[in-house]
Structures are given as C-alpha cells and as structure tokens.
Amino acid sequence: MNGTRAVVLGAGIIGAACARELALAGAAVTVVDRGGPAAATTSHGEGNVLVSDKGPGPELTLAQLSRALWPEVLAQVADRSAEGRRAAQAAEWDPKGGIVVATTSAGAHGLARFADTQRSAGVRAEALEPDALREAEPYVTREHTAAVHYAEDAQVQPAGAATALLTDALAAGATLRGGEEVRSGVVRGGRLTGVRTTRGLLEADLFVNAAGPWSGALAARLGAPVGVAPRRGDVLVTTPLPPTVFHKVYDADYVGAVGSSEEELQTSAVVESTRAGSVLIGSSRRRVGFDDRLRPEVLSAVAAKALRLFPSLARVPVMRAYGGFRPYVADHLPVIGADPRLPGLWHASGHEGAGIGLSVGTGRLLLHLVLGRTPPLDAAAFRVDRPAVLRPRQYQQEERT
C-alpha cells in the first residue's frame, strides 16, 4: 500500500484499529475526528471483549478472530518502543473470563441451550455446579438456577486500548487531526476523492467511515447514507471496594437485551470490577436519538437487576454514572467494507456495544478487503448493500431527535 493515501474518519477504537492496520501495511494514513481520540463512544463503554454473548454466526466469528488478535496486537504495540510499552500497559488487558448466571427456571433452560449452540461453534462454555460458582464468585446470589463459565471473555480499559492502537498507528507514520469536522464529500468521476472539513479540503485514495453512532449522518454528508443510528447505554460506578467481583458476571437476560430491536428500555445485570477497585454496573439499551440526559428511572432499573446477582452491593455507594451512544444497526451486525454506491468510501461501523472487543478483528478484516486479499473470515454478512443498512430514513430521524 506504499503511496496509498487513506483517511480514517473517527478516532474511536474502531478508527484506531483501522488506522493501525492501514499504516502498518504502508498506507499514508490521516485520522480525522471532530473531537479527540476515544473521546465519545469509546470512553463511555465498559471494555468488553466477549464471546459469551454471541450465538453461532458471523458476529461470533468476528469476535473469535478479535479475541485471538487482542493479546498479539498489544504485545506488538509493547515491543515497538518504550512509548508503546506504556500504551499497551494502559490498555489493562485482563483475560478474566466471564460467568453467566440464570436466576429462573426459564433462564436456566435458555442458557443451557444457548451454551450448547456456542460449543458447536468452538466457544469454551463450562457449566458450573453451585459449589464451583461460589468458589469463583463468593458474593454472587445463592438464588441461582444455572451458571456457565466462559474462559475466553476478557476486558480492557476502553480509552487506554484505543490509545494503544492509535499510538502504534502514529508510530507507523499516521497523523492525527482532532477538532476537525467533516462537512461534505468531493466526488469526481463518480468516486469519492476528498472531504471538505472545517479546516479545508482533504484528499485521499480511500476514506473509512468509522464515526460510530454518527456514521449514518456522516455517510449522508458524503452522499451514501447508511442505517447506523445511536442506541444509548448507561453505567453505574461504585466507590472502590475490596475484591468483590472476580469475573465479568451477567444474568442470562443480557443476550436477549443485546439482540432486541425494541425502542423501549431494555435492561439486564452486568457486573464487573476494574483494576482501581470500582465495580461497573450495567446495562441498559434504549433508542432516544442523541439525548444525552441521564434518567434516574433507567439507573434505578439497572441497579435493581444488578442487586439480584450481587445482593451485597446494596450497601455500596455509587460515586458516579455515565452513559454513551452505541452505533446500532437493525440486524445487529456491523457494517464493514466498500460502499458499492460510492467508490473510495469504506465503512467500519455499526458494532453497537461490542465495538471494543470487535475492533482489532474489524481492522484486520478491513485491511484484507482493501488489499483484495482473501479475508480471515466470510465478510459477506457485513456488506454495505444489505437491507438493514440501506435505510436512509433511520439516521435522519435519529440525528434530528
């Protein structure tokens, strides 16, 4: 790719992963963001690197690729330089594993069936007997009906992980331009050849739309709208605690909430600790456009679900709450690849709440597609020209809200 000019539109973790792959392949990469690195969706996530919440299919395959790549990529970043070593450490890679807990009979049956399908796709899913669950998570509720351990689940510090990827891209020659918003596209001969920004004209050979929840609106400005819209999630953060939660623990309802297309509030219990000792409590999903207000009723519903899993948290102070927007696509699959309507435009978006975990696999997949190589997995399910993506009204409604 020597001599190829590539512009990545978005400096979140997906943009950082794409920029890193392109820069290491020899492209002259410029990363443009209207804010700063990892300043929006990425910094408002929990850092999930999960296979446990995905059934057999293309998203699970992408998650498995990403899970294999994460430790390799961070090791490569660390080996590059002293700065890279510090950046990789700040990513706080933690292969802690995950535990899914059911608290009803129906939940237990559903979890058992779901785990069976995952095993058929190569996921390590081990049923835990009550004694084993108590040993793994001493403070989890005794009122459980089933539990499954997922050894491959992991966690990163989201902003730190994005910074590590971006640090490696910059070390490979990429440049970063923050505080610069894209206004429109420049099309010559039916091809996207440039973007007009608040700082002027930026020309390149290819452009990667990695703007997360804003990808739909950005794509529309460039002349090729896609159905990527915001879906909000909120997280509670406790004061630092002694060791209390040792894995990523969530209830069996979580998978259903992730896969739901309902606009109404969806909540489930997701509980995990950080290296600083705080416990992160989620999760919620709701379609409210770009309304960034915290809603007490949402936070209350999230807390109530978490207390079913960890009753002892009832006495723990919450020191803050935060929320963010996730890039939602109606069929719950990312959009990765070339836009057939506008040569020169590529998309890497629509990962919803899984973008942290799927980022490095997305960057690797995009690179193979750009180079015309056989990709490491079947990319057909992520193509741009599928019904759920080519819905221009969706992004328009969400941006106005």
C-alpha positions, 0 to 999 in steps of 0.5 A: 500500500506504499503511496496509498493515501487513506483517511480514517474518519473517527478516532474511536477504537474502531478508527484506531484499529483501522488506522493501525492496520492501514499504516502498518501495511504502508498506507499514508494514513490521516485520522480525522475526528471532530473531537479527540481520540476515544473521546465519545463512544469509546470512553463511555463503554465498559471494555468488553471483549466477549464471546459469551454473548454471541450465538453461532454466526458471523458476529461470533466469528468476528469476535473469535478472530478479535479475541485471538488478535487482542493479546498479539496486537498489544504485545506488538504495540509493547515491543515497538518502543518504550512509548508503546510499552506504556500504551499497551500497559494502559490498555489493562488487558485482563483475560478474566473470563466471564460467568453467566448466571440464570436466576429462573427456571426459564433462564436456566433452560435458555442458557443451557441451550444457548451454551450448547449452540456456542460449543458447536461453534468452538466457544469454551462454555463450562457449566458450573455446579453451585459449589464451583460458582461460589468458589469463583464468585463468593458474593454472587446470589445463592438464588441461582438456577444455572451458571456457565463459565466462559474462559475466553471473555476478557476486558480492557480499559476502553480509552487506554486500548484505543490509545494503544492502537492509535499510538502504534498507528502514529508510530507507523507514520499516521497523523492525527487531526482532532477538532476537525469536522467533516462537512461534505464529500468531493466526488469526481468521476463518480468516486469519492476523492476528498472531504471538505472539513472545517479546516479545508479540503482533504484528499485521499485514495480511500476514506473509512467511515468509522464515526460510530453512532454518527456514521449514518449522518456522516455517510449522508454528508458524503452522499451514501447514507447508511442505517447506523443510528445511536442506541444509548447505554448507561453505567453505574460506578461504585466507590472502590471496594475490596475484591468483590467481583472476580469475573465479568458476571451477567444474568442470562437476560443480557443476550436477549437485551443485546439482540432486541430491536425494541425502542423501549428500555431494555435492561439486564445485570452486568457486573464487573470490577476494574483494576482501581477497585470500582465495580461497573454496573450495567446495562441498559439499551434504549433508542432516544436519538442523541439525548444525552440526559441521564434518567434516574428511572433507567439507573434505578432499573439497572441497579435493581437487576444488578442487586439480584446477582450481587445482593451485597452491593446494596450497601455500596455507594455509587460515586458516579454514572455515565452513559454513551451512544452505541452505533446500532444497526437493525440486524445487529451486525456491523457494517464493514467494507466498500460502499458499492454506491460510492467508490473510495468510501469504506465503512467500519461501523455499526458494532453497537456495544461490542465495538471494543472487543470487535475492533482489532478483528474489524481492522484486520478484516478491513485491511484484507478487503482493501488489499483484495486479499482473501479475508480471515473470515466470510465478510459477506454478512457485513456488506454495505448493500444489505437491507438493514443498512440501506435505510436512509430514513433511520439516521435522519430521524435519529440525528434530528431527535 
